[in-house]
Amino acid sequence: MVDSAREQVSRPEVPPLLEVNDLRTYFHTEEGEVRAVDGVSFKVGRGRTLALVGESGCGKSVTAQSLLRLIHPPGKIVGGSIRLHRGEGEPPLEVLEERANSPALYELRGGRAALIFQEATAALSPVHTIGNQILEAIRIHQKISKKGATELALDMLERVGIKDPKLCLRQYPHELSGGMRQRAVIAMALVCNPELLIADEPTTALDVTIQAQVLLLLKQLQKTLNLAILLITHDLGVVAQMADEVVVMYLGRVVESGSVRAILKKPRHPYTIGLLESLPSLTPIGQRLPSIRGSVPALTELPAGCPFHPRCAYAVPGRCNVGAPPPLEALPDQRFVACWRTREVALERLLQRKAEAPGSVGGEGRAPESAAAAGQGAVAPSSPSAELLGDDRAEAAWFDSEPPASDSEGAGPGRKEPA
Amino acid sequence: MSLLQETTPLLSVRGLCKYFPVLSQGLIRRRIGVVRACHEVSFDLARGETLGIVGESGSGKSTLARTILRVTRPSSGSAMFYGEDPVDLATLSAAELRPIRPQLQMIFQDPFSSLNPRMTVEQIVGEPLLIQRRARGGELEDRVTAMLRRVGIRPEYRSRYPHAFSGGQRQRIGIARALILEPALVVADEAVSALDVSVQAQVVNLLRDLQEELGLTYLFIAHDLSVVRHVAQRVAVMTRGEIVEIGETAQVFDEPQHDYTRRLLGSVLEPDPDRPRL
């Protein structure tokens, strides 16, 4: 953890390509105001991949659509900022300050930023050839002859691994297999040389072997084109293989964000913990799968207090079910967590893991009294011993620090600038 | 249970084939070829066992299930079903199948399209009992209530419509409908694939509990290998309509013999950034 933090600090300061701050997208429906995205912030750097993770109904796709101003009534982006940095010396594009249909937005959509969807079939027109659809994209964004555009298209189709690009240009979407269709969509998305690729569940509809191929292709293209990728997915396997940073969303809010290693190896928010534990691959065969109780509630029926508390295994009444949702708090490992009980949860998990496998956590814990400490510690949280944490001083100091006060709504250190 | 029932499998499939004709274009549609959706499939399914069937889309998993359940008629082969009386599902006529159907049930993938939106939960779950004339009136109500409780749906919700339920709850309702006739064999065709992970775990646990309580036998079709690894005692790997490998789950996953199995397992993405696969 300390190593990866140092690594991040020592990297030269390049301004991120995309900066999203406190984005709020609400829908005004008959059942009332639906806060689909409620104060989401993140950054994506060039050549980096940020994964937006969460179950269906958590606001991932609305976030993506908001980035390109694709929200239609009754939806509305009611606040925040979306900043796309341009080359040196140029002012950044403030996406939310452009008026609808401004040239800058046309340039953004499909030009500087491209979007690919889960369903390649639905993204393609069934009555136009692949060639015509790619050429249309090129000619909207570039002043180029038809011949030049065709050459560009052929080149791009070849780069996404289509064996006979000339034939593919003449084919209709139904003549291609699912994997080939998704490749064609990727070619169409990348043909105008975007800086940002928003991939909304790009491989969910594909078979595992094809999924691996398409993800590998995205990774290779990212390297050669220095693409920033915003990857929206619910598949933590895809996240582990693709992402540099992860933002976990629940009911329109960020509940945890940080490096992929921090989030997947040491989840801190009970929702992230629950998501990871529900994966069958992490549970030994024959054991029951741990699951998160209940299901994602409708956004019109937001629980009071922390929105996750009715499903949370660590929630305590009087703390988690009252007042405002917890703010994002910065942890020592460049991570942000929105939970009132982060320290208690972390401690409980440390003790639990120690009880399951003595000696595996932190230093040498073989002392018999640690079992007794485990029993008490879980009830009355206190600072964990050095024995539990090993020599991670930063983490020990964090355990001893004050948790954020409940009355400072939105004023937490990480509220404005996570990641 | 008699000795026969203890030693014979519940289902014994031998050389099952399902071919679809490929017809020429035009007015006179001549047969110009066949698609071998299922070719010479053989396996045994023991009572109380879960056999996982994995493979990519188009490998013939669903066709196999539909052929065994006689949604379609097999081209050749046999499927001996040792229910109350041993029968060959492959050769029975529609009329002969009718009394056997209650013992064979299916759980579908999409909890949104598999439930009739204009029927209440009570009607959806109770309908099989009515069709089979197994129960009516008070008894019907009692059995529906008991089944709803068993799958974790509060009986107070019985008069609600499917739209009022979440994906996971709908899948529970679909399971209740499949189980109310007390089937021996349940085919779960991608039954948890459309669910979010946290809810998927709940439904996987439910299917396991029900199997223990009711002694169910599952044919569990899924493309998600990690789910199959978790629920199935044995697993069959299908590609191009054929089973290329079948065996104990742990063995197939740990020591795959066939190239295709290895390729399939190699494509699974672990949720661990320290084990890069790409």
Interface residues (C-beta under 8 A of the other chain):
Chain A: E55 S56 G178 D207 V208 T209 I210 Q211 A212 L215 L216 K219 H234 D235 L236 G237 V238 V239 A240 Q241 M242 V260 R261 L264 K265 G274 L275 L276 S278 L279 P280 S281 L282 T283 I285 R288 L289 P290 S291 I292 R293 S295 V296 R311
Chain B: E56 S57 S166 G167 G168 Q169 D196 V197 S198 V199 Q200 A201 Q202 V204 N205 R208 H223 D224 L225 S226 V227 R229 H230 V231 T249 A250 R263 L264 G266 S267 V268 L269 E270 P271 D272 P273 D274 R275 P276 R277 L278
